[in-house]
Amino acid sequence: MSLLGGLLEGQRAGALARGLGQEVGQAGRYLAQSFRLMVGVPDYGTYLKHMAATHPDQAPMSYEDFFRERQQARYGARTGRCC
């Protein structure tokens, strides 16, 4: 293998490793988001992206207000049930 061929092969391997690393990182972010949603922790970052994309004329809630509103929506609407 020539020197140039070896360099190109090394570059391809590096690009493949970077691409794989990015995919693993994205999978980790999705997994973390799923766990947060399973235990009821709202995703403020997703809310901010949604507000910027679909409601640019409205100011988003602060994190504290967002968290309080999500907790109220999840736990406050129950009517006399024990479970």
DRENVEX-969255 format. One record per atom (N, C-alpha, C): residue number from 0; residue in three letters; atom name; y, x, z. Coordinates in pm, 1 decimal. Example, Ala and Ser with C-alpha at 12.3 -4.5 7.8 and 13.67 -1.06 7.14 Angstrom:
BEGIN
<0, "ALA", "N", <-569.0, 1319.0, 780.0>>
<0, "ALA", "CA", <-450.0, 1230.0, 780.0>>
<0, "ALA", "C", <-330.0, 1320.0, 780.0>>
<1, "SER", "N", <-225.0, 1285.0, 708.0>>
<1, "SER", "CA", <-106.0, 1367.0, 714.0>>
<1, "SER", "C", <3.0, 1290.0, 787.0>>
This chain:
BEGIN
<0, "MET", "N", <-116.7, 86.1, 0.0>>
<0, "MET", "CA", <0.0, 0.0, 0.0>>
<0, "MET", "C", <123.2, 90.8, 0.0>>
<1, "SER", "N", <218.1, 56.1, -80.1>>
<1, "SER", "CA", <339.0, 137.4, -87.9>>
<1, "SER", "C", <428.6, 109.2, 32.1>>
<2, "LEU", "N", <526.2, 195.5, 47.8>>
<2, "LEU", "CA", <620.9, 177.9, 158.3>>
<2, "LEU", "C", <696.1, 46.8, 144.7>>
<3, "LEU", "N", <739.4, 16.1, 21.0>>
<3, "LEU", "CA", <812.9, -108.7, -3.1>>
<3, "LEU", "C", <723.0, -229.3, 25.1>>
<4, "GLY", "N", <596.6, -220.3, -18.1>>
<4, "GLY", "CA", <503.2, -330.1, 8.6>>
<4, "GLY", "C", <481.7, -351.0, 157.1>>
<5, "GLY", "N", <472.4, -242.0, 232.4>>
<5, "GLY", "CA", <456.5, -252.2, 376.7>>
<5, "GLY", "C", <578.1, -313.6, 444.1>>
<6, "LEU", "N", <698.8, -278.2, 395.0>>
<6, "LEU", "CA", <821.8, -336.0, 452.0>>
<6, "LEU", "C", <830.1, -485.6, 424.7>>
<7, "LEU", "N", <795.3, -524.4, 301.2>>
<7, "LEU", "CA", <800.0, -666.8, 267.1>>
<7, "LEU", "C", <698.5, -745.9, 348.6>>
<8, "GLU", "N", <580.2, -688.4, 366.7>>
<8, "GLU", "CA", <477.3, -753.9, 447.3>>
<8, "GLU", "C", <523.8, -770.3, 591.6>>
<9, "GLY", "N", <588.8, -667.0, 645.5>>
<9, "GLY", "CA", <643.3, -674.2, 781.0>>
<9, "GLY", "C", <751.9, -779.2, 794.5>>
<10, "GLN", "N", <835.1, -791.5, 691.9>>
<10, "GLN", "CA", <941.3, -893.0, 694.6>>
<10, "GLN", "C", <881.8, -1033.3, 692.6>>
<11, "ARG", "N", <777.0, -1050.1, 610.1>>
<11, "ARG", "CA", <712.0, -1182.9, 604.5>>
<11, "ARG", "C", <649.4, -1218.3, 738.9>>
<12, "ALA", "N", <586.1, -1121.0, 799.9>>
<12, "ALA", "CA", <523.8, -1145.5, 930.7>>
<12, "ALA", "C", <629.9, -1178.0, 1035.2>>
<13, "GLY", "N", <742.9, -1107.6, 1030.6>>
<13, "GLY", "CA", <851.7, -1136.8, 1125.0>>
<13, "GLY", "C", <908.9, -1275.6, 1104.5>>
<14, "ALA", "N", <926.2, -1314.5, 976.7>>
<14, "ALA", "CA", <978.4, -1448.4, 947.4>>
<14, "ALA", "C", <880.6, -1555.6, 993.7>>
<15, "LEU", "N", <751.7, -1530.2, 972.1>>
<15, "LEU", "CA", <649.8, -1625.9, 1016.8>>
<15, "LEU", "C", <651.6, -1639.5, 1168.5>>
<16, "ALA", "N", <663.6, -1528.5, 1238.8>>
<16, "ALA", "CA", <667.2, -1531.8, 1385.4>>
<16, "ALA", "C", <791.1, -1605.4, 1435.1>>
<17, "ARG", "N", <905.4, -1582.6, 1371.1>>
<17, "ARG", "CA", <1027.9, -1653.9, 1411.7>>
<17, "ARG", "C", <1012.5, -1803.2, 1388.2>>
<18, "GLY", "N", <957.4, -1840.2, 1271.3>>
<18, "GLY", "CA", <937.2, -1982.5, 1241.3>>
<18, "GLY", "C", <843.3, -2048.1, 1341.0>>
<19, "LEU", "N", <736.1, -1978.0, 1373.6>>
<19, "LEU", "CA", <640.9, -2030.4, 1471.9>>
<19, "LEU", "C", <706.8, -2042.9, 1609.0>>
<20, "GLY", "N", <785.2, -1943.8, 1645.9>>
<20, "GLY", "CA", <855.9, -1948.8, 1774.5>>
<20, "GLY", "C", <951.4, -2066.2, 1781.9>>
<21, "GLN", "N", <1019.7, -2095.0, 1670.9>>
<21, "GLN", "CA", <1111.7, -2209.2, 1668.9>>
<21, "GLN", "C", <1035.1, -2340.3, 1682.5>>
<22, "GLU", "N", <919.7, -2350.4, 1615.3>>
<22, "GLU", "CA", <840.1, -2472.4, 1624.8>>
<22, "GLU", "C", <785.0, -2492.8, 1765.6>>
<23, "VAL", "N", <742.2, -2386.1, 1828.2>>
<23, "VAL", "CA", <692.0, -2395.7, 1965.8>>
<23, "VAL", "C", <806.2, -2436.9, 2059.4>>
<24, "GLY", "N", <924.0, -2380.3, 2038.0>>
<24, "GLY", "CA", <1040.1, -2416.9, 2119.8>>
<24, "GLY", "C", <1075.9, -2563.2, 2104.4>>
<25, "GLN", "N", <1073.0, -2613.3, 1979.9>>
<25, "GLN", "CA", <1102.9, -2754.9, 1955.2>>
<25, "GLN", "C", <998.1, -2844.1, 2020.3>>
<26, "ALA", "N", <871.6, -2804.9, 2010.3>>
<26, "ALA", "CA", <765.3, -2883.3, 2074.4>>
<26, "ALA", "C", <785.7, -2886.9, 2225.5>>
<27, "GLY", "N", <826.1, -2776.0, 2283.0>>
<27, "GLY", "CA", <853.1, -2772.2, 2426.7>>
<27, "GLY", "C", <966.6, -2864.6, 2466.3>>
<28, "ARG", "N", <1071.0, -2868.6, 2383.8>>
<28, "ARG", "CA", <1183.5, -2958.7, 2413.2>>
<28, "ARG", "C", <1139.7, -3105.1, 2406.5>>
<29, "TYR", "N", <1058.8, -3139.3, 2304.5>>
<29, "TYR", "CA", <1007.9, -3276.5, 2293.6>>
<29, "TYR", "C", <919.5, -3312.0, 2412.8>>
<30, "LEU", "N", <836.0, -3218.6, 2453.9>>
<30, "LEU", "CA", <748.0, -3241.8, 2567.2>>
<30, "LEU", "C", <828.3, -3263.6, 2695.3>>
<31, "ALA", "N", <930.0, -3180.7, 2716.3>>
<31, "ALA", "CA", <1014.3, -3195.8, 2835.5>>
<31, "ALA", "C", <1086.6, -3330.2, 2833.2>>
<32, "GLN", "N", <1137.8, -3369.3, 2717.2>>
<32, "GLN", "CA", <1206.3, -3498.3, 2706.2>>
<32, "GLN", "C", <1108.3, -3612.0, 2736.4>>
<33, "SER", "N", <985.3, -3601.9, 2686.1>>
<33, "SER", "CA", <885.6, -3705.7, 2712.8>>
<33, "SER", "C", <854.9, -3717.5, 2861.0>>
<34, "PHE", "N", <838.5, -3603.6, 2928.0>>
<34, "PHE", "CA", <812.3, -3606.8, 3072.0>>
<34, "PHE", "C", <928.8, -3669.7, 3148.2>>
<35, "ARG", "N", <1050.6, -3635.0, 3110.1>>
<35, "ARG", "CA", <1167.0, -3693.4, 3177.9>>
<35, "ARG", "C", <1169.6, -3844.3, 3160.5>>
<36, "LEU", "N", <1141.5, -3890.9, 3039.8>>
<36, "LEU", "CA", <1141.7, -4035.1, 3015.2>>
<36, "LEU", "C", <1028.3, -4104.7, 3089.5>>
<37, "MET", "N", <913.7, -4037.7, 3103.4>>
<37, "MET", "CA", <801.4, -4097.5, 3175.8>>
<37, "MET", "C", <832.9, -4121.0, 3322.5>>
<38, "VAL", "N", <909.5, -4031.2, 3381.9>>
<38, "VAL", "CA", <941.1, -4046.1, 3524.0>>
<38, "VAL", "C", <1075.8, -4113.6, 3545.9>>
<39, "GLY", "N", <1140.8, -4154.1, 3437.8>>
<39, "GLY", "CA", <1262.2, -4232.3, 3450.3>>
<39, "GLY", "C", <1391.5, -4154.4, 3456.5>>
<40, "VAL", "N", <1391.4, -4027.9, 3417.8>>
<40, "VAL", "CA", <1515.7, -3951.0, 3414.9>>
<40, "VAL", "C", <1577.6, -3969.5, 3277.5>>
<41, "PRO", "N", <1694.6, -4029.1, 3269.1>>
<41, "PRO", "CA", <1755.6, -4055.2, 3138.9>>
<41, "PRO", "C", <1802.1, -3926.3, 3071.7>>
<42, "ASP", "N", <1809.8, -3928.2, 2939.1>>
<42, "ASP", "CA", <1848.6, -3810.9, 2860.9>>
<42, "ASP", "C", <1995.2, -3822.7, 2819.9>>
<43, "TYR", "N", <2081.3, -3757.9, 2894.5>>
<43, "TYR", "CA", <2225.1, -3766.2, 2871.7>>
<43, "TYR", "C", <2264.2, -3702.2, 2737.9>>
<44, "GLY", "N", <2198.5, -3592.8, 2700.0>>
<44, "GLY", "CA", <2229.8, -3526.5, 2573.5>>
<44, "GLY", "C", <2206.2, -3617.6, 2453.8>>
<45, "THR", "N", <2095.4, -3691.6, 2455.7>>
<45, "THR", "CA", <2066.2, -3786.1, 2348.2>>
<45, "THR", "C", <2170.2, -3897.2, 2346.5>>
<46, "TYR", "N", <2210.2, -3943.4, 2462.3>>
<46, "TYR", "CA", <2313.8, -4046.0, 2471.7>>
<46, "TYR", "C", <2444.8, -3997.0, 2409.3>>
<47, "LEU", "N", <2482.9, -3873.1, 2440.4>>
<47, "LEU", "CA", <2606.9, -3818.4, 2384.6>>
<47, "LEU", "C", <2600.2, -3807.9, 2232.5>>
<48, "LYS", "N", <2485.9, -3764.4, 2179.8>>
<48, "LYS", "CA", <2469.9, -3756.3, 2034.1>>
<48, "LYS", "C", <2479.2, -3894.2, 1971.1>>
<49, "HIS", "N", <2415.7, -3992.5, 2035.3>>
<49, "HIS", "CA", <2420.5, -4129.8, 1985.4>>
<49, "HIS", "C", <2563.9, -4182.4, 1983.9>>
<50, "MET", "N", <2635.7, -4159.4, 2092.0>>
<50, "MET", "CA", <2774.2, -4207.6, 2099.1>>
<50, "MET", "C", <2860.8, -4142.1, 1991.2>>
<51, "ALA", "N", <2844.3, -4011.7, 1970.6>>
<51, "ALA", "CA", <2923.9, -3941.9, 1869.3>>
<51, "ALA", "C", <2891.0, -3991.0, 1728.8>>
<52, "ALA", "N", <2764.1, -4021.4, 1703.4>>
<52, "ALA", "CA", <2722.2, -4061.7, 1569.7>>
<52, "ALA", "C", <2752.9, -4207.9, 1539.3>>
<53, "THR", "N", <2737.6, -4296.4, 1637.1>>
<53, "THR", "CA", <2748.1, -4439.6, 1608.9>>
<53, "THR", "C", <2869.6, -4507.8, 1669.5>>
<54, "HIS", "N", <2930.0, -4447.6, 1769.2>>
<54, "HIS", "CA", <3047.1, -4507.1, 1833.9>>
<54, "HIS", "C", <3155.8, -4401.8, 1855.1>>
<55, "PRO", "N", <3203.0, -4338.0, 1748.0>>
<55, "PRO", "CA", <3299.5, -4227.9, 1766.6>>
<55, "PRO", "C", <3433.4, -4272.9, 1824.8>>
<56, "ASP", "N", <3461.8, -4402.1, 1817.3>>
<56, "ASP", "CA", <3588.8, -4453.4, 1869.5>>
<56, "ASP", "C", <3583.6, -4480.5, 2020.1>>
<57, "GLN", "N", <3464.6, -4475.6, 2080.6>>
<57, "GLN", "CA", <3450.4, -4503.3, 2223.2>>
<57, "GLN", "C", <3425.5, -4374.4, 2300.5>>
<58, "ALA", "N", <3484.7, -4364.8, 2416.8>>
<58, "ALA", "CA", <3461.8, -4248.5, 2502.6>>
<58, "ALA", "C", <3325.9, -4264.9, 2572.8>>
<59, "PRO", "N", <3241.8, -4161.9, 2574.5>>
<59, "PRO", "CA", <3113.0, -4173.6, 2644.0>>
<59, "PRO", "C", <3132.4, -4175.2, 2795.0>>
<60, "MET", "N", <3034.7, -4231.1, 2864.0>>
<60, "MET", "CA", <3038.0, -4232.8, 3010.0>>
<60, "MET", "C", <3019.0, -4090.7, 3063.4>>
<61, "SER", "N", <3067.2, -4067.2, 3183.6>>
<61, "SER", "CA", <3038.9, -3940.8, 3250.0>>
<61, "SER", "C", <2889.6, -3938.7, 3284.2>>
<62, "TYR", "N", <2836.3, -3820.5, 3316.0>>
<62, "TYR", "CA", <2693.9, -3811.6, 3350.8>>
<62, "TYR", "C", <2662.6, -3900.6, 3470.3>>
<63, "GLU", "N", <2750.4, -3898.8, 3569.2>>
<63, "GLU", "CA", <2726.2, -3979.5, 3689.8>>
<63, "GLU", "C", <2721.8, -4128.1, 3656.8>>
<64, "ASP", "N", <2818.0, -4175.4, 3575.5>>
<64, "ASP", "CA", <2819.3, -4316.4, 3537.2>>
<64, "ASP", "C", <2696.6, -4352.2, 3452.5>>
<65, "PHE", "N", <2660.9, -4262.4, 3361.1>>
<65, "PHE", "CA", <2544.1, -4284.5, 3276.0>>
<65, "PHE", "C", <2418.0, -4294.9, 3361.5>>
<66, "PHE", "N", <2400.6, -4202.1, 3453.7>>
<66, "PHE", "CA", <2282.6, -4202.4, 3539.3>>
<66, "PHE", "C", <2277.0, -4329.8, 3623.0>>
<67, "ARG", "N", <2390.4, -4367.9, 3681.2>>
<67, "ARG", "CA", <2396.0, -4489.2, 3764.0>>
<67, "ARG", "C", <2362.1, -4612.8, 3680.4>>
<68, "GLU", "N", <2415.9, -4620.9, 3558.7>>
<68, "GLU", "CA", <2391.1, -4736.1, 3472.2>>
<68, "GLU", "C", <2243.3, -4743.4, 3433.4>>
<69, "ARG", "N", <2182.0, -4629.6, 3403.3>>
<69, "ARG", "CA", <2040.1, -4626.2, 3367.2>>
<69, "ARG", "C", <1952.1, -4664.3, 3485.1>>
<70, "GLN", "N", <1987.8, -4618.4, 3604.9>>
<70, "GLN", "CA", <1911.6, -4654.0, 3724.1>>
<70, "GLN", "C", <1922.0, -4803.4, 3750.9>>
<71, "GLN", "N", <2040.1, -4858.0, 3736.0>>
<71, "GLN", "CA", <2060.3, -5001.7, 3756.2>>
<71, "GLN", "C", <1981.1, -5081.5, 3652.8>>
<72, "ALA", "N", <1982.2, -5036.7, 3527.6>>
<72, "ALA", "CA", <1907.7, -5106.8, 3423.1>>
<72, "ALA", "C", <1757.7, -5101.5, 3449.9>>
<73, "ARG", "N", <1711.9, -4990.8, 3504.6>>
<73, "ARG", "CA", <1568.6, -4976.9, 3528.0>>
<73, "ARG", "C", <1522.4, -5048.7, 3653.7>>
<74, "TYR", "N", <1596.2, -5035.4, 3762.1>>
<74, "TYR", "CA", <1549.0, -5086.6, 3891.0>>
<74, "TYR", "C", <1623.7, -5209.7, 3941.6>>
<75, "GLY", "N", <1740.3, -5238.1, 3890.1>>
<75, "GLY", "CA", <1822.6, -5344.4, 3946.4>>
<75, "GLY", "C", <1794.6, -5482.7, 3894.0>>
<76, "ALA", "N", <1717.9, -5495.7, 3786.2>>
<76, "ALA", "CA", <1700.0, -5626.4, 3724.2>>
<76, "ALA", "C", <1577.4, -5700.5, 3776.2>>
<77, "ARG", "N", <1508.0, -5646.9, 3871.7>>
<77, "ARG", "CA", <1386.4, -5711.3, 3921.3>>
<77, "ARG", "C", <1421.0, -5830.0, 4009.4>>
<78, "THR", "N", <1340.6, -5933.1, 3996.6>>
<78, "THR", "CA", <1369.7, -6055.9, 4070.7>>
<78, "THR", "C", <1252.4, -6091.8, 4161.2>>
<79, "GLY", "N", <1252.8, -6039.9, 4280.5>>
<79, "GLY", "CA", <1158.1, -6081.0, 4382.3>>
<79, "GLY", "C", <1014.1, -6038.5, 4364.0>>
<80, "ARG", "N", <987.2, -5948.8, 4274.1>>
<80, "ARG", "CA", <848.8, -5902.8, 4259.3>>
<80, "ARG", "C", <826.8, -5782.1, 4349.9>>
<81, "CYS", "N", <707.3, -5769.1, 4400.7>>
<81, "CYS", "CA", <680.2, -5656.6, 4489.4>>
<81, "CYS", "C", <640.8, -5532.1, 4410.6>>
<82, "CYS", "N", <596.6, -5545.6, 4287.1>>
<82, "CYS", "CA", <550.3, -5428.8, 4208.9>>
<82, "CYS", "C", <616.5, -5424.0, 4072.6>>
